[in-house]
Amino acid sequence: MLGGAMMLLAGCNKTEVQPTPPDSETEKNFNVETTALTQGSISVRITPVDNEEPYYFGVVTKKDFASLYKSDAETLQEAYIKWFEEMAGKKNLNVEEFLSQALLTGMQNYQFRALDPQTDYLFFVFGVSYKNEPTTTPETFEFKTRRATLKKDAVISITEVEKGSTWFKVKFDCNDPDIFYYGDVMLPDIYEQYCGSNPDNIPAYVKDYLTALKAENDEFNAMSMAQFISYITVNGESEYDTALTDVANSLLPEMEYPVFAIGIANDGSFTTEPVVKMVRTGETKRNNWILDDKKVTDIQYDVTVYPAYDEVYAAILERDCYFEGLSDEQCVNELLAARKGSFMADLITGRGKLQFNNLIPNEDYTLFLIACTPDGLPKTGDKLNVKKDPVKTLEATPTNAVYSMKVYNVTKTAASVSVSGNTAAEGQTYMFNYITKARLIELATKEEEATGGSTGTEGGSTGSEGGSTGTEGGSTGSEGGSTGEGAEGGEVTPIVPSEASFQTVLKRDCDEFIDASLKEWNDSKPNAQMDRKEFLSRALLSDVGVGSSYRWGGLTPGTEYVAYAIGLKADGTYTTKAYATEFKTIEDIQSQIRLDVGMKAWVYEEYYPNKTNYTVAATGEPYNQVQGVYCKSFIENDEWAEKTGAEIEELLKKEQAGLYGSVSAPLTVERGKTFFVYFIGVDKEGISTHVSKVTHTSRVEGGDNGMAKTVKIDKLETIPVR
């Protein structure tokens, strides 16, 4: 509380002097006048009788005066004399050094700002020597701050003073000098997001913003609300320079920014209507860009752009062939049309470190730097400013990229695939596709026949590591792929496609896929024909691992496929061999799910003597294809032992399906007795899995005292249903 009395904010007011001397008949050492009184401040003029003698003054609430100082001015004085000594010690000063800084002499005008509205206060003043000895008795007078109210006739004006391309200065002024107000600038997207670009929503925004600001700043959080509000508000006339605020370096040229002001009392209530003025930043000088740190490969171009001014500009790399014979203005119009009338996605402010990928090898490009407005439109007319820098990519080069593929979530007509690669594959472009295994072998065989053929080759491996890998959804294939059977007794060995023929066919298949895709695209957009290089520069992939997953549809049920990935550049140059894996779609009569069966057991002799508790469960995978999972259990007597798989299927479907794609059978079985559990799963097309049957004899196993542990099933068999 003593420290609070030291928070004196000097200031003069325009209001008329209202004399309010202390009410006492004794001889006075000080003449004190109130020059202004508001909801959160008092301005005083103190004139000592002796202009050479030092003195101290402050304010306390009447409540604190009564509780801390027993409503006795001399007790208050004694407390401050002691406090001066404590503060000197904390600042590593002797008391005389401290008081030489804290005490004042002569006539003084002071304004106390951090006061609560409609609150009773006590002003005090007393003489004290630099040796910390009182020289006068304390003099006091009481006052009460005004009630905080909304003043409809109080108007805050906002006037532009000066501006540059990324800053501006404005003047605030309120026609009521008793009003303290807060003024600031918002970014346009903040104004739209939090206020809906409506000034009426400024109070709610300011309340939330100031609450967060106080909570997040340690210095502000330590203040009372009155101290905080008084710190951030001003009265009368003031200037606001964005270059000296938190928004410095955030403003863009030629863009409108909302500047607002609103009166705020020290209790956080609003005392005026909000006012908003849109202030537009100025234009930049004609910009110039310096390009440095250029790096170019066959498919990538890196460059750092250093603009002379922090102006919004678009950075676009395009092939030269589109702009032959065009003026700068015509080039900009063509680029703008291709981007549907806006460069917003291409905008940069300040220094830009640019990287362009998936480029066409041995191709002439131009880097366009275009001065723009913040809304993504190019400057026009005499303000048109375009810098063009030529770029030529290198010729295509082979890579050491190695690709691997994983096919998963295989259904009857669809499959998911992800592509991984080694370190050399990072950033390199590739294409992937699939072909039926039968078609691949057929074409590779014809290729062998046309070229003279070879026999007993590597087995027709398509570049996969170890040949066919198999997937969750289908065949596992043999290691080494198709091998062909060698004949005994001098029989002729049939021709088996070689690795070379497989590679030739897969590259040809990839080319046919690209040509068909390009034709489909051009047929759908007859007015925007694209050449093969451009198409590949957009269609080729470079991500491997995370983010390289895709879903194929339109596959044929029960069919073997070969999925392959191959390095390829946009000029059509193949840079790696094809890497492949096999998978098989699910047949029409085959369920799209499988059952995962497991069992846990535990003993609890206190409650279940000579018995073991079991939970036998089955889960359908994948979950998104499960319609239901069913089960039935028997102890000792297997009632379904003589039934067929089809009969058991129908009986199981009459049981209650489990929740969330799984079902469990809880069993408590005497030691030495055998139990039987039947499971079946049904996919979303209504096709059942085969029946899974568990046969197990109870014994002491699993966990103790109710703690279940996984145990091995004695016998788990599959009973076909078809």
N, C-alpha and C positions, 0 to 999 in steps of 0.2 A: 504493500500500500504506500510506503514511503517512497519507493522507487517510482510509483505512478505519479507522484507529485512532481517529479523531476521532468516529466514529459511535457515541456512547454514548447508550443509552436508559435513562433512570432508571426505577426501579421496585422495589418491595419484594415479597417473596414470603412465602407462608404456611409454607414449609418450615422445619424446624429448622436452626439454625446448625450448620455443620460446619467447625470450625476447620482451616485448612490453611495455616499460616504458612510463609513461605519457609524452605527447609531450608539454614541456614547458621549457623555458630558466631560470626560477626562481629556486632557491635552493630547493631541494626536501627533505622532511622528511621521505619519504617512497620509497623504490624500489619495484615495482610491476611487476611480470612476469606472463604471461599466459603459463601454462604448458600443457593445453589441452583445445580444443574447439570442441564441437559436435553440433548436431542439437538441443539439449536440455540442454546443460551444459557448464560450463566453470570452469576450475580449475586454481587457482591463487596461487602464492607464494608471500607473503608480508613480506618484510624485513625492519623494521624501522631503522632509523639512531640511535635513542635512544632506546635501548632494555628494559629500565626500565619504560618508559612512556606508559600509556595505550592508546588504540585507538579503533576506531570502523570503520567497513567497510560494504558495501553492494552493491546491484545492483538495478537499476530501469530501466524501459523501457524509451527510448528517448521520446516517446510520453508523458509519465507521467512526465518526467523531464521538458518538455516544458509547459504542462498544469498546473501542480501542483506547480512547483517551478520556473516558468518563465525562464527556462534554466539558472538559476543562482545557482552556487554551494553553495554560502554562505546562500542563502535562504533555500536550502535543509538542510544545517547544522543547521540552526536555528530551522527548523521544527523538526529535530531529537532531539535537545536539549530539546524542549518542550515535545516531545513524551516520552522521558526518564522519565520525571516527572509524566506524566499521567500513564505510565505503573507501576511505583513504587507505586503510589496510589492504582491502581487496585490490586496489589499483597500484599497490606498492608505492604509495606517496605518503609523506607526512601530512598531517591534517591541515597545515597552513598551505601547502602546495595544492591540495584538493580544493580548499575553500577559495583559493585565488581563482579557480576555474568555475566554481559553482555559484559564487555570490555575485551580485550586481550592485551598481551604484548609479545615482542620478535617476532621472525620469525614464521609465520603461513602458513600452506597449507590448503586451503579450496576449496571445490567444490560446486558450485551452480547448483542444479539439475533441479529445476522446471521452466525451461525457455522454451519459445515457439520457434519453428524452424523458421529460416529465419526472425529474428526480431532484430531490433537495440536496444542496451542496453547501459547504462552508469554505469561504475564501479566508486565507490567513497570510499575515506578513509580519516579520519581526527582524530587528537589527541583530547582527551577530558579527563579531570581530573575526579576523583571519586566524586568530588563535583559538577559535571556537568558544568564545565567551559571549553570552547574550548581552546586547547593548540596549535593547528596548524590550518592553513587554509586548507579547503578541497582540495584534489587532485583527479582528475578524468581522465578516459580515456574511449573511446567508443569502442564497438565491436559489431559484428553481428553474431548471431548463424547461423549455416549451414542449408542448405535446407535438408529436410528429403527425402531420396531416398532409393529405394530398392537396396541393395548391394548383387549381385549374388555371389560374392566371399567370403562373410562373412559366416562362418560356425560355428554353435553352436554344441558342442559335449556333450553327456550325458554318464556318466560312473558310473557303480555301485561301491559303496564304501563299504557298509556294509548292512546286512539285517537280519531280524528275521522272525518268522512265520507270524506276523501281521504288520510288518513295514519294511521299507528299507530306506537307505540313498544313494543319488546320488550326483554326482558332475557335474555342468554345467561349460562350458568354451567356450568362443567365441574367435576366432582368430583375431578379430578386436576389440581393446579396446574401440573404439568410439561407439560401438553398445551397447545399453541398451536393455535388453530382459526380457521377462516374462516366467517363467517356472512353471509347475504345474503337478499334476497327476489327471487322470480321472478314475472313475469307469467304468468297461468294458461295462455295459449296456448304460451308458451315451455316451461313445465313439461310440457305435453302433447306438444309437438313433439319436444323433445330428451330427455325422460325417460320418456315414455309415462305420466306421472303416477305413476311408481313410484320410491320413495325409493332403491331399490337401484341406480338408474341415475345418482344424484347424483354419485358419484366420477368417472365418465366425462365428465359434463357439466362439472364443475368443472375437470378437467384441460384440456379443450379451451378452456373460457372463459378460464382464467388464462393459457394459452399465447398465445391471441389478444390478450388485454389487455396482456400484456408486450410483444408484438411491435408493437402498434399505438400504444403510448405511448412517446414518445422518452425521457422520464425513466425509466420502468420498464425500457425496453430497454437503457439504459446500466448498469443494476444487474446484479449477479450474481444467480443464482437464490436464494441464501440471503438476500441483501439484499431482493429483491423479496418473497419469502414472509414474511420477518420484518416487512416494512412493512405487509402486508395482514392479518396474523393477530394475535390477542390471546390472552391466557390468563386463567384465573380468571373473574371476573364482568365483564360489559360490557353496555352498552346500545346499541341500534340504533334510530335514529329515521329513518323513511322520508322525512320532510320535509327531511332534511339530505343526502340521497343522490341518485343519478342517476335514481331512479324518482319523484322529486318531480314533482307535477303529472301523473303517469301513472296513479295509482290512482283507482278509481271507487267511489262509495258502495255499501254493502251487497253487497260482492263478496269472495269468499274468495281469499286470496293465499298461496302456499306460501312459508314462511320456513324456511330450512335452515341447518344448521351441520355442519361436519366438521373433524376434526383433521388438520393438515397439517404435516409436518416440513419443514425448510429445504431438503431435497433434492427436495421435491415429492411425496414419498410420503405416503400417508394413515395416520394413527395412531389413528383411531377409526372406528366405524361412522357413517354419515350419519344425521341426524335431521331430520325435516320436521314442521312444525306449520302447519296451515291457520289463518290469521288473517283474520277478517272485518272489513272496514271498517264504520264506523258509518253511521247514517242522516243525511241532510241535513235541515235545517229545511225546512218547507214552502216550496217554491220559488215564485218569481214571475218572470215574463218581461216584459221591455220590448221593444216592437217599434219599429224606427226605419228610416229610409231606404227607405220604401215607394215602389215604382214599379209602376204598373199600366198595361197596354195592353189591346188587344182579345184578345190570346192569351198574354200573359205577366204574371207577378207576381213582383217582387223584393222582398225584405225582409231586414233584419238582426235577429236575435234576441239579446238580452242577458239571460241568466239571472242571478238573484241568487246562485245557487250552482252549482258545477260538477257538476251532476247529469245523469245520462243521461235524455234525453227524446226522444219521437218528434215529428216535425213533419210533418203531413199536411194537404194541401189537398183538399177534396172539395166537390161541389155541395150546396147547401142542401136541394134537393128530396128528398134521401135521409134527412134527419134531422128533418123537421117533426114537432113534438110529442114528441120523444124527450128523456129526461133525459141528463145527462152520462155516467152509467154506461151507459145504453143506446147512446149514440153510440159510446163506446169499444168496447163489445161488437160493434157492427155493423162498425166499422173493423177490429177484430181478426179477425172471421170472414172478412172480405173478403181478409185477408192471411194466411189459413191458420194463425191462431193465434200470430203473432209479428210484432212491430214491428221486428225486427232490421234490415231494410233501410232503415228510416226513422229510426234512432237518431242523435242528435247529443249531443256533450258540450261544454259551454262555449258560447262565442259561435258562432252559426251564420249564415252568409250564404247565404240560400236563394233559389233561382230555380225557378219552376214554369212550364213551357212547354206549348205545344199546348192552351191553354185554349179554352173556348167563349166567343165574344164575347157581350157583354150578358147575362152569366150571374151569378147570386148564388152565391158560394162562402163557405166557412168554413175558416179556418186553425185546425187543432187542434194544441195543444202539450200533450203528455201525459207526466207524470212516469212513468218506467219503471225497471225493474231492468236491470242490464247484460246479462241474457240475453234482452232484448227483450220482456218482459212488463210490462203496465201495473200500477202500484200500485193496490191495491184497498181496499175498506172505508173506514176513516177516513183512509187515506193516499192515496186517490184525489185526483188533482190535475190538473185540465184547464183550460186557457185557450182560449177561443174568440174569434177575431177575424174579423169579416165582411169580405169582399172582393167587389167587383162589377167585372167586366171591362167595358171600353168596347165600344161598338158596332163591328161589323166595318168596316174601312176598306180601300179598294183599295190596292194596292202598286205600286211601279215595278219589281217583280221581273221578270226576263227569264230564261227557262229554255232550255237546249239539251240535246239528248240524243245519246248515242252508242250505237249498237247494234253489237255485235261477237260473235265466236265463234258465228256463226250456223250451225246444222246443219239437218237436215231437219225436226226437230220442236222445236227450242229455240233460244233466243237470249239473250245477256246485254245488259243495258242499264245505262248510268250517266247520271245527271242532273247537270248543272252549272248554275250560275246566276251572275248578276252580284252586285255588292255588296248591292244592295237585296233580294236573295233570301235573304241570310243570316238564319236564325232564323224565316223566314216558312214557313207550312205550304202544302203542295201535294199533289196526287194525280197519279199517272201510270197509263196503261193503254195498250192497243193495240186496234186494230180492223182487219179486212181492208180493203184499199184498195177492193175492189169493193163491199163493204157500205157504206163511207163515201160513195162516189160515188152509190150507189143511194139512200141516205137523204137525202143533200144535194140530189139531183135532185128527189126527192119534195117536199122542203121548198121548193125553188124553185117547183115547180108549185103547191103549196098557197098560196104567198104572192105569186103573180104572176110570179115569176122575173125574172132578168136575164140578159142575153146578153153574151158577150164580156167577161167579168170578168177579174180578175187571174189567172185560170188555175186557180182552185180551190186555191190555196196554203192550207195549214193553219196558217199562222203560223210556219213554219220560215224560217230565214234563207236565202233563195235557193231555197226549195222543197225538193224531195227531195234528200237528200244521198247516198244509197246507203251500203252497208256492205261489209265484207270478204266477206260471205256471199252477196250477191245483186246485184240490179240497181242501176244507178247512177241511174236515173230522169232525167228532164229537168229543167232549171232552170225553175222556175215551175210544176211539177206538171202536172196535166191541163189542156190548153188548148182542145181541140176544134178541128176543122178549119174554117176559113172556106170557104164555097162560092163558086165562080165562076159567072158567068152568071146572077146573080139568084137562085140557090138559097137556100132558107131556112137560116139558121145554127142548128144545133141548140142547145138550151138547155144551158148549162154552169153547174154550181153556183158560186155566188159565195163569197167569203171569209166573208160573214156566215152563209150557210147551212152551211158547213163548221163554223164556230164553234158554231152552234146544235146541230148533230148531235153534235159531240164532247162538249159539255157534257151533252147528254141521255144519251149513251153512258156518260159518267162517273157520272151519277146512277144509271143502271140497274145499273152495276157495283157501286156502293156499296150500293144496296138489296139486290142479290142476295147480296153478301158478308155484310151484316147479317142477312139471313134465314138464311143458312147457319149463322152463329154462333149465333143464337137457337134454331134447330132442334136444334143439337147440345147446347144447355144449356137445356132447357125450364124449369128452375127458377130461372134467372137471366137474365131477359129484359132486354135493353139497348136504350135508345132511340137514335135516329140521331145525335143530338148527342154522346152519350157515346161511341158507336162511332167517330165521326170524330175525336174528341179523342184517341183511342188509335191510330187507323189512319193519320192524316195524317202526312206526312213533313216534316222541316224541314232535314235534312242535305243539302247539295249538294257535289259534287266528291268528295273522298276519303270513303269510307264510304257512298256512295250507289249502289252497284252491286247489281244484282239479276239473277236468272236466271228467264226464262220457259220453261215447258215446255208440252206439249200442243198445239204448233202444227202446221199442216198443211203437208206438203212441197210445194215449188214454188209457194208462195202469197205474194202481195204484201201487206204489212202497213203500217199507219201507227201509229207509236208517238207518244204525245203526253204532255205534262206541262202542268198548269194550276194556278194559284194558287187555293187553296180554304181557307176557314175552317170551323171545326167546327160553326158554325150553318148551314152550307150556302151561304154567300156566296162566289161566285166573285170573285177579286180580280185576276186577270189573264186575258188571252186564252190559248187553247191554243197551245202551241209543239210542232211535230211534225217528224218525220223518217220516211222510208220505208225499208223493208228487205224482202228476199225470202228465204224459206227455200229450202234446197237441194232440188232435185227428187229423186225416188226414184232415177232413173238417173244422177244427177250425183254425182261423188265429193265427199266432204266435206272434201277437202284440195286444196291447190294446190302446185305445184312452184316453188321459187325456185332458178334455175340461174345459176351464176357460174363464172368461170375466172380462174386465176392462172398467171403464167408467169415464168420466169427462165432466164438463160444462165449457163453455167459452162464456158468454153472449154478450161480445163485438163483437165477430165474428159470433157466432151461437145463436142468440136470440131464446128463447123458444124451444131449441133443446138440446139433450144430445148426446155426442159422445161415441161410443162403439167400442171396439176391442174384437171380439170373436175368440178364438184360440183353436186349437187341436194339440196335440203332440203325435206321435206314440212312444210307449215304448215296448221292448227295441229298441234303435236307430239302432243298428247294424242289425236288422231284418226288417227294414222299407224299402219298395220299394217306396211308395208315400202316401201322405195324401191330400184329396180333400175336397172342400167345395162349397156351394151355398147358397145365402141368398135372402130373400124376405121381403119387408116391406108392412104391411097391408094385402096384398093378398098372401096367401100360395098356390102357384100354384101346389105344389106336395102333397096337403093334402089328395087326394083320391088315390094316387099311393101306390103300394106295396113296401116292402123293396127291393125286387129284381129289380123292375123298377127304384127305386131311386138309387140303386147301379150302374146300367148301366149309368144313366144320370150323376152321380157324377164323374165317371171315365173319362168322356169326358171333364171335367174341367181341368184347369192348376194346376198341382201338386205344392205344396209348396216346399220350399227349406229346406234342413237339417232335414227332417223328421217331419216337422210341417207346418201348414197353418193357416192363420188368415183372418177374414172378418172385414174390417173397415166399420162402419155404422154411419151416422149422422141422427137421428130420431126425429121427432117432438114429444113433450110430449103428452102422451096419446095414441100413436099409437103402435101397436104390430108388432114385427119383428120375422122372423123365419130363422134359420141357420141350414143347414144339413152338416154333416161331415161323412167321411168314410176313413179308412186306409187300405192299401194293403201291405201284407208282401212280402218278396222276393221270395216266391213260388207262388205268384199271388192270394193268398187267402185273401178275404176281411174280415174286422171286420163287425159287425153289424153296422147299421146306427145310429149315435147319432144326435138327433134333439133338438135344443134349441128354446124355445118359451119364449119371454120376452116383457114386455110392458115398453116403454120409460117413464122416470120420472126424476126429479132432483136427481142425485145420483153421487157417485164417487168423484173425486177431482175437484178443482177449477182452472180456468185459465190454462187449458192444462195439469194439473198434474193428470195423470191417477191413479186410485186406483181399487183394486180388489173388485168386487161386486158379490152378490149371484144371480145366474140364477133363474128366476121364475119357469121354468119347463125344466128339462133335461130328455128325454126319449130315450129308445133304441128300434129301429125298426128292427126285425130280417130280414135277407136277405135270409135265407134258413130254 
